[in-house]
Amino acid sequence: MLNIPETYLNSIVSNNGNEKDLSKIILNFIINSKHNIHFVIDEKKLNLPQIITEICLKNKNNVNKDFDFNIGQKVTELNKPLNNQRHIYSIEALSSEFPNFILRAKDNKLTNGHINLNIYIPVSDSNIQSLGIIEKRIKDYKKLFQTDKQSDFINNDKLLVIGNLKLFKSIPKEYPSCFVSKLKSGAINIEYNSPIIPKICILKSIDIDLLNRYLEKEINGKYISFNRCIFVGNTKFENNINMIRKCYNQKLFEKIILIGKYKKDLKIDLGNNQKILRWKWTIPEINYFENRKHIEHDFITIQNEKLDKALSEFHNTIKEIETEYTISLRKVWGFIRKLYYDWDFQQESNQTKLQEIYSDFQNEIKELLQEEFFNIDDELDYQVHYNNLVDIFNKIIDSIKSTNNKTETLIKYINKVDELVVPSYRCSATEDELKQFLNKRGNNSKPAVISLSKSDNNKKGCKLISSIYGNGNIQRLIEKLSLSNTKYTVLAYEIEKKILTFNVDRYVEELNKEYSSKDRYEISGISFSDNFYNYTNYDELITALTSNHQDERAISFIDTKIIFDDKSSIKIASSRAVLKINDDEKEIIKVDELDIGDTVQIYNNPDKDTLKIIFELKYPDLVSKAKEYSELWQNCLIEYHSKNKFTEQDLYNELSQNGFSLKNISSLRRYLRKELMFPAKKKNLIAIAKTLDDKRLDNALLRTQILPIMKEYSGKNIKEGFKFSEGINHFLITGEINEYLSGCYSQEELEKIASQIPIKKIKDIQQLELENKEDD
């Protein structure tokens, strides 16, 4: 699916020792480059101990050899004494006439007088007590670092690594290392793997306070310096860019190396026009280094001429309306994509599902046209266009209902399928449907029903993917297929197959941009010239179907229900960011990337009062104007209700006749109690204005002033809410307060919030009908 740029990669291998080893190539780039570099790659793909220890070996010649012996310092002989008995001494006293000092051994035997310091080396605070082990470590160290000098045991110039305990445990014991972390009490904890002063210091997190306290506690700390700082894993740097920038500008280390994915997919700016060069390792490159064979996946293509014809008519009509009125209706393409993946296994229930999609489309296109036309002219009639689009969408539904659809096709192939891949939220329902269907046929064996992310790339058998949609971004499907060692079969309408090819083309286009980037050339000195892909020309229908437009309102809609092992559940927007936990490491991902069986920590109870204060301080002019218009429409509504002596039900009914669409009367009561600044949907405010017919709320003011302010206020409020949640997630990962929440909470307050956010395992994921928060 994705071709390998072999000429380019062969050149890179040839220029870096001729070994087809990705870890060694990255190691060479780190050692030979003077730049700060971010290698965008899953760190699990690399031999990290090899990279770290090789850098440590290259750093064996200490520039700074200063060392202060102090009272209480433990030392041992540089070379084994003639009596073949090594000792661990503690300095009990120091004479002002250097180098006189007194040593006390463990057996309280004193060594006094003029002693040559060059015959002793300092010992770390390691728990290792065995003199035999200490002797072996010193012997191995001398051999590995080819030294017999006291100065080479001082190790003032250390390699700084930001990583986890697991990484520390993986460092071979021949390389003296320490792991520095902060206990819950706030005290610093240092764990050593050797009695020799460490050459490698691994900090659990990038924290100036933690680093300074380590230097205060470490032997000879005032002379320690760090040439490089290597961050291992995106959780160690993704939420700490400001802290990294601060440390770098304070010259706490000279060079930065980042290893790990970065969800923002941007170059990181250190300030003062200093950027970190970026090398994003691609899937074709990973396949090249892992010697993965190229797999051509199969398709079961459904030919449906009626569907193709109806889609073409739908696209042309949408385009004509958008062109005539200079508006955007891209959002409706989501309903077309839904038809490809949101279906039931049994024909009867599938008909019901299609009818639900049709009904949702009717509501959405009416609201969209109403808002867009009202923004142009409140007298502009959209009804003709609405009727036309609804009729055409009905043709699309009918073309799938009749014949040549996925349910019908899958029934033909189901006995050959070993694994059926469906969207994660459809797994449980599809499994039940399939079980009932096969039981009716007397067939006890059934394929495994599984999500794309849980499907094993190495498992053989017939693995059928039910749609290119429904698994998150299509890019995830492309990457899954490209990394697979076994073949998949994709069940797709003909146009779906074209859309996948379109997305592959766009993906390859981005690959070529990466290969030919200036950053790569600066790092490697090798230019990319083998553009190997001929792009296909696509019609506008394919382009429209690949658009993934989502307006600001939609990201606040609750569309997912997550059920946990403890039978508790949560309703949440699929666009929300949550924490997924793997091997005690917390990673921020979106809800729509979660899967059954994942362990998560979800913060879903924002402090609305604190968020309101932050918002008002950040956008005072916007909040002032929003409050003014909020008071206006609320007072008009309350006066109208009081003046006409309506019951709440009467008012609700009258508003509904003008397009008001709240689910129940309890939501209207929130309006009358002034609990909301604005309705979540424009059409509800338009319906209120139309019903009241109040000059203070005329259409011109509504169209040119109130609705734009409402949109801006709502959009920014949602974004601030996301930033608030990001701040909590940042604290859950790092234990640090980010800039957004600083000044709002103390460390103790956030620790209390964090302690109330449980870690749970996902039992099931369900998709909900879109519901807005104001209807809760």
N, C-alpha and C positions, 0 to 999 in steps of 0.2 A: 504493500500500500504506500509506504514511504521509502523511496529509493535512498541508498547510501551514497554520499559523495566520496567515493573511494580514492580518487586522485588526490583530493584535498587532504584526506585523513592519512593517506600513505606518506604524504610530504611531512605532515606533523610528526608521524612516528619516526620517519627517517631523520628528522632534525633533532629528535629527543632520545637518542640512544638506541634506536631501531627496535625497541621492545614494544609490542602491542599491549601495553599495560596502562590503563587510564590513570591509575593512582600515581604511577611513576612520571607520567607526562605532566600531570598537575603539579607534582613535586618539583619537576624541573622548571616549570613556569614560575613557581613561588620563589625558588632559589635564585633564578637568573633574572627576574624582573625587578626593577626598582619601584614599580607602581603598587598602589593599593588595588587589590583585585577581589571581585566577588565571583566565585564559581557557582553558578546556579545549577544545582544538581541535588538529587536525593543523596544525602551523605552516606546512607546505607550501601550505596553502590561502590563505595571507596574503601580501600584499606587504610583507615585513618591512623592506626598505630604506626604503620610503615611511614606515612607522610610525616607525622609528628616526630618520630624518632630519627628519621633521616635529616630533618631540619636541625634537630638537636645535635647530631653528629657534625654537621657543617658549622655549627656554632661553637665548636670545641675550644677555639683559641680565645680565651677571655681577654678583653681589652682592659677591663678594670680588675686589678688584682689586689686591691686594698682589703685588709681584713683587720678587725680589732678583736683581740682576745679579751674576754671579760670574765670576771669572777662568776662562777657557777657554770661557765661554758664546759661542755663535755668534749673531750678530745681523745684521740687514739693514735697509735704510732702510724706514721706514713708507711714504713716498712716493718715487716715482722721482726721482732727482737731476736737477738742471737740465741736467747734461751727458749725460743720457739713459743713463748707465751705472750699473746696479745692482751692488752689491758684497755679498759675504758676509764679514763681519769676525769675528774672534775676539778677545775681551777679553783683553789681555795683562797689564794692570795696572789697579788701582783705587786712586784717591787717597782718603785719609781725608777730604779736603774734597770731599764729594759736590757736584756730579756729575762731578768730574774723573776721567777714565780714558783709557787708551790702547787703541786698536784696531789690530789687524794684519790686513791683507787677505791674500788668497791669494798676491798677488805680493810679499808682505813689505813693502809700503808701509805706513808708520806714520802714524796720525792722532793727534796729541797735543793736549793742552790742554783747555780748558773746553768740553765738548760737551753739548748738550741731549739728555738721554736720551729725551725725548718723540719724537724723530725716528727712533728705532730700535725694531724689534720683535724678540723672540727667535725663533730658528729651531730647529726640532726636529732630532732626530738622523736624519732621513730620508736615504736614499741618493741622493735627487734632487740632482744637481750643476748641471744646466743652468740658467743665469741666466734664460734665456728662459722656461723652464717655471715657475721660481719667480716671475717677474714676472707671468705669466698667472694662477697660483694665487692670488696676493695680490689681483690685480685682480678675479677671479671671487668671491673671499671677500668683498671689500668690497661688491660688488654684491648678492650673495646675502643677506648679513647686514646690509645697509644701514648700513654703518659706515665711518668714516675715523679712528677713535680707536685709539690704541695700546692702551688698556685692554681693548678688545674682541678683541685678539689674544692676550691672556694666558690666557684660558680655564681659570680655576681651578675653575669649577663645571662639571664634566663629567657626561655621561651614561654610566653604567656598564652594560655589556651582558655577559652571560655567554653566549657562543656559540662557534661554530667558525670556522675559517679561511675557509671558503666564504662565510659570512655577512659577514666582514670584506671579502673581495674584492668583494662585491656593493654595498658602500657607495659611492656616487658620490664621485669624487676631490675634488669641490668641498667636501665635508664632511670636515675634517681628522680622521683617525681613527688608532688604533693597535691592534695585536693583540698581546696579552701571553700568553706560554706558557712552560712550563718544559722545558728540554732534558733529554735522558737523563742528562747529566752533573750535572744539578741546577741549572745556571746559568739565569738568566732571559733570555728573548729577547723583544725588542720590535721589531715591524715597523710602519713608518709608511707612510701613503699620501700624505702631504703634508709640505712643509717648514714649514707652520704648526703651532704647538703644537696637539695634538688636542683637539677638543671631545667626541669619542666614544672611550671606552676599552672595547675588547672583550677580556675575559679568557676563556681557554680553559676554565677551571673556577673554581668558587667556592672560593677557598683564601686564608685570611687571610695566610699567609706569602707567597704569590705577590702578593697585593695590596699588602702592606707593602713588599715588595722593589721592586715597580713604582714606588711613591710615592717610595722612596729614590732610585731611578735617574732618574725623570722630572724634567724641568726644573720648578723651582718646586714640587716635590712636597709640601713641608710646608704649602702653602696650598691644596692641592687638596681638594675635597669632592665628594660625589656626592648629588644630590637623589634620583634614582631608580636602581634596579637592575632591569634587565629580563633575565629568564632565557628563552632561546629554545630550545625543544625539551625534552622530558621527561628526556632523558639528562643535562641540565644541572642539574636540580633533584630528580628523583625519588629519587636515592640520596644526596642531600646536605641533607636537611631539617634535621638537627642543625647543620650548618655554617651554613646560611642563618639559622637561629634565633640562632646565636651572633653572626654578623656584624650582624644587625639589632639585637640587644640591646646590642651595643657601639657602636651608632649609626654604623657605617661607611657606611650609606646610610639615607635617610629613608623611602623608599617602595619596596615590592616589587611587581613585575609579573611573573607567570609566564605563559608562552605555550607550551602543549603538553599532550598527553594525560597523564593520571596514572592508572596501572593500578589503584591502590587505590581510586580513585573516592571519595575522602574529602576533607573540608575540611582544610586544613593549619593546624595550631596553632603560633603563634610563641611561645607561653608568655605568662604574665601575662594570661591571658584575651584575648589578641590573635589573632584568626583572620584568615586571608586570605579575603576574599569570593570566591565561586566562581560562574563563569558557564560552564556547559557548553553549547557550541554544538551543536545537534542536527542530525541529517540533514535533516529538513524545512526547517530554517533554511538549511542549506548549499544545498539544492536551490533555495530561494527566491532566494538571492543569485547563484547560478550559472544562474538561469533554466532549470533542468532541467524538462522536461515530465514530468507524472505518467504512469507506465506501469502498466497493468493486466496483470499476468502471467497466463499460462494454466496450466491444470491438465489432466493426463490422470488422471482419477480411477478407481481400480479398486474396483468394487463386489464385496464378498465377504461375504455374509450369514453364512456358517459362521464366518468369522474374527470378525466382530462379536459373534456369539452366544457363542463360546468366550471371547473377551476379557471380556465382561460377566460370565460365570460365574466366570472367574478372579479378577476384581476383587472380586466379592461374597464369594468364599471367603476371599481375603486379608483383606478388611475384617472378616469374622466372626472370624477367628483373632486379628487384632490387637485387636479390641474385647474378646473373651472373656478374653484373657490379658494385655492391656495391654502389648503388645510392638510393635515396628516391623519390618515386612518390606519396606519401600520399596525396598530394594536390588535385589529381584528384578525390578523393572520395567525395569532395564537390559537384561535378556534379551529382553523384548518389543521394546524399541526396536531392539535388534540385528537382529531379524528383518526390519526395514524397510530396512536399508541393507547388511547383510553377506550378500550373495548372489552367486552365480556366474551368468555369462551362459548357460552351457549347463545344460540341465535335469538331466543326469546328475550333474554335479559340484555342482549346487545342492542336490540331494537329500542328498549327503554333507555339505555345509555345514550344512544344517538339522539333520541327525542329530548333528553335533558340538555345535551350540548346545543341542540337547535334552540331550545327555550332560553338558555343562557346567552346565546348569540343575539337573539331578538332584543333582550334587555340591554345588552352592552352596546349594540350598534345604535339603538334608539338614544341612549344616553350620550354616546359619543357625538352623534350628529346634532343632537339638541344643543350640546355645549358649544360645538364648533360653529354652528350656524348662529347661535345667540351672540357669540363673540363678534360676528360680522355685522349682523343686523337682527334685532329682536323680532322683526316682522318677517324675516326670511323663513320660508316654509321648507322643511326637510322631509315631509311625509312621502313625497313621490320617490325620493331616493331611498328612503327607508324601506318602502314596500318593494322596490326593485331588488335591493340587496337581500332582503329576507326571502324573496321568491327564488333568487339564484342559489342562496345557501340551502334552501330546501331541495333544490335539484341535486346539490352535492350530497346531501344526506340520502336522498332517494337512490343515487347511483351506488352508494355503499350498501344500502339496505338490500337492494335487489339481488345482486350476484357479484362474483369476482371480488370478494372482500376477504379480510384476514381470517375471520372466524371460519369461513367456508374452506379456505386454503389450508389452515392449520389442521382441521379435522382430517384432511387427506393424508397429512404427513405425520400425525401425532404418534403413530406406532413406531416410527423410525427415529424419533427424537429421544435423546438421553437427558438433555438438559434444556429447559425452556427459560430464556432470559427475558425478564419483564422489569418494568420500573419497580423500585424497592417498595413503594407504597401499594403496589398491586400484587405483591408476592402472596400474601395470605389469602386474599380473595380469589386469585387465579388458581391457587392450589386447591381450594374448596370446590371451585367450579369444575376444575379438571377431574377431581375425584368423583364428583356426582356424575359427570358425563361418562366417564369410563366405567363406573359401576353399572350404569344403565346398559352398557354394552357388554357387561360381564367380563370386563378387562381389569384384572387386579393390579397389573403392573402399570406404573405411570412414570413419566419423566420427572426429574427434580425440577422444581420451580425456584429460580434464584435470580438475584439482582446482578447487574453487570459487574459491579465492584467485587462481589463475592464469588463470581465465576472464576474457576481455576484455569489459568492460561496453559498449564502443563497437562491438564486432564484430557484424555482422548475421548472420542465418541462424537455423536451428532449434537452439537450445541447450537441451538436456534435462537437468534436474537429477534424479538417480536417487532421491533421498530427501531429506526435510527433516532427517534425522539423518546422523551420520557426518562432518559438517563442523565439528565443535566445537560450541560453544554455538549454539542456534538463533538467538540474537541476531545472530550473524555472518551467517547466511543472510538475515535480515530486512534488515539493513543493506546487504548486497550487492545485493539486489533493489531496495531503495529508492534506491540510488545509480546504478542502471543506466540507460543511455540507450537500451538496446534490450531487447526482450522475451525473457523466459525461459519455459520450460515446465517445470512440476514434475510428476514422476511420483509419484503418492501413492495409498495406500489411503485410503478415505473418512475413516477416523479420523485419519490423518495430516493431512489437510486441515483437519479441525476443530482439531487440536492446533496447527497453524500459526496459525490464526485466534485461538486462545486466547493464544498467545504474542505476537501482534501487539497484542491488547488490553492485555496486561500491559505491553508496551513503550510503548504510547501513554499508559497510566496514569502511567508514570514520566516521559514527556515533559511531561505536564500539571503534574506536581509541579515539574519543572525550570522551566517557564515562569512558574509562580506563586510561585517561591521568594522569600523576603525579600531574599536577596542581590541578585537581579536588580533588584528594585524599588529597593534602595538605590543601585545603580549607575546605573540608567537613569531612575528616577522614573516608569516606566510600568507599570501593573498589567495582568495578564493576565485576560481575562474570557471569551474565546471557546473554552470547552471544547466541542469539536466532535464528540466521539466517544461514541456510545451503546454501552455495554458489553453483551455477550451473556452470558446465564446458561449455565453449563456444568455437566454432571453430574460426579460424583466420579471417574469413570473417566478423563476427560480430564485432570483435575487430577493424578491418580495417575501418568499417563503422562508428565506434564511434570516430575514431581519428578526431581531429579538427585542423589539421595542417594549419598554416598560416605563410608564410615567411615574412621577414622584408619589402619587397617591397609592399606586399598586403595591409599593414595597411595604406598606403598613398593613396590608390585608392579611388576615389570618387564614392560611390555606392548608396547613399541615397539622395533624394530630400525632403526637408521639406517645406511645404506650410503653411503660417500663416494666421490668421484671417484678417489681413490688406492687404491680397493678395500678399504680398512680399514672396520671397522664398529663399532658400539657398541649395547649393549642398555641401555635406559633407561626409566624410568617416564614416562608421558605427562604427568603432573602436574608434572614437574620444570621449573625455570626455567633457560633457557640464553640465550646471547647470539647475536642475529642481527645481521649486519653489513651496513649499506647506506651506500655513499659514505663509508666510513671512520668512520661513526657506529655505535656499538654500542647495541642495544636489547634489553632483557630481555623474553623471551616464553616461553610454555610450549611444551613439546615438541609437544603436540597442535595447535599453531598453525603449526608448521613445514611447509614444502612442498619438493618436489623443486626443485633449483636454488638454494635458499637457501644463503648463506654464513654459517657459524656458528663459534662458539668455545664448546666444551662442556667444562666442568670436571666430571669424573665419577670422581674418585679422592680422596674426602675423607680427611684425616689423622685416622684413627680414634683414635689415641692422644691427640691434642690435643683432639678432640671429647669424648673420655671425661673428660678433666680439666675442661673447661668444664662439662660436664653435672654432674659430681660437686660442683663448687663452687657451682653454681646450685641444685641440688636435693639437699642432703646427707641430709635425712630420708628422702626417697623412695628414694634410692640405697641407704641403709642397710637399709631394709625390703625392698627388692627383692633385695638380696644375701642377706638372711636366708632369704627364701622360695626364692630360686634355689638356694642351698646345700641346702635341704631336699629339693626334688624331685630334684635331681641326685644327692644321696647315696642317696636311696631307690632310684633307678633303678640306680645303680652297684652297690649292695649286692644288689639283686634279681638282677642279671645275674651277679654273682660267686657268690652263694649257690646258685643253681640250676644253675650251671656251664653256662649256655647259650652256644652260639655266637652271634655277632652276628646271624647269619641267623635262628636260632631266636627270639631276642628280637624281631627285626623282624617275623617272622611272627605272633608272639603279640600284639604291639601292634596289628598291622594288623587282627586279628580284632575288636578293640575300637574300631575307627574311626580308627586311626593312619593318616596319609596323607602321608608323605614319599615322594618319588619313588624314592629308592634308599637303600641301606644306608649310603652314605658320609655322608649327613646325620645318621643315627643315631649314627655314630661321633663326630660333633661334640658331640652330647649327652653321650656317655660321657666325652669329654675335657674337658667343662665349658667349651666354647668359646662357648656362648651363655647369656645371662642367662635367657631364656625362649624357648620355641618361638614362632614367629611366629603360629601359629594356636591359638586356645583349645582347639579340639577335640583337638589332639595332646597337650596337657597333661591334658585330661579322660581321654583314652585311656590315658595313662600311669598316672594314678591308679586307673582302673578295673582295669587289668591287674595292678598291684602289690598292690592291696587292702591297703595299709599304713595303720594307724591314724594315723600321723603325717601322712598326706596324705588325711584323710577328706574327704567331700564338703562338709560344712558349712564347714570351713576353706577348702577350695578355692573354694567359691561366694562366701563372704562376705568373704574376706581376699585369698587369693592371686590369683584372677582379676581383681578390681578393681585391685590393685597392678600386675599384669602389663599391664592395659590402659592405666593411667595412665603407667607407665614407658615402654611402647612408643610411645604417642602423643606424649609429650613428647620422647622420643629422636628420633623422626622429624622433629618440628618443629625441634629444635635442629640436626639434620643439614641441613635446608633453610636455616636461618639461616646455617649455616657456609658453604654453597654461595653464598648471597646475598652474604656477606662477600667471597668470592673474586671473584664477578661485579662487585661494587662496585669492587674494586681494579682489575680488568681495564678498567673503564670510566673511572675517575677517577684511578687511580694513587695513591689514598689508602686508608689503613687505617680501616675503620669501627669503631664502638664494640665490636661483637661480637668482632672479632679483635684489637683493641688489647690489648696485654699478652701475647698469644700468639705473635705473630710480629713480627720487625723488618721494616723496609722492604726490606732486602736479601733476606731469606728469602722474602717474598711476590713480589718481582721474579723470584727464581729459579723459584718455582712458576709464575708467569705465563708465563715464557719457555718452559716445557715444555708449555703448553696450545696446541696447533696450531689454526690457522684453516683450515677445510676447507669444501668445497662438497658439498652433498647430492646424491647420484645417485638414491637410492631410499629409500622409507620402507615398512616392513612392520609389520603388527600381529602380535604374538605371543600365544600362549596365556598366560594369567596364570601367572607363576611368581614365587615368593617368594624373597627374597635368601638365606634359610637353605638353600635347595636348590641354591645355586650350587656 
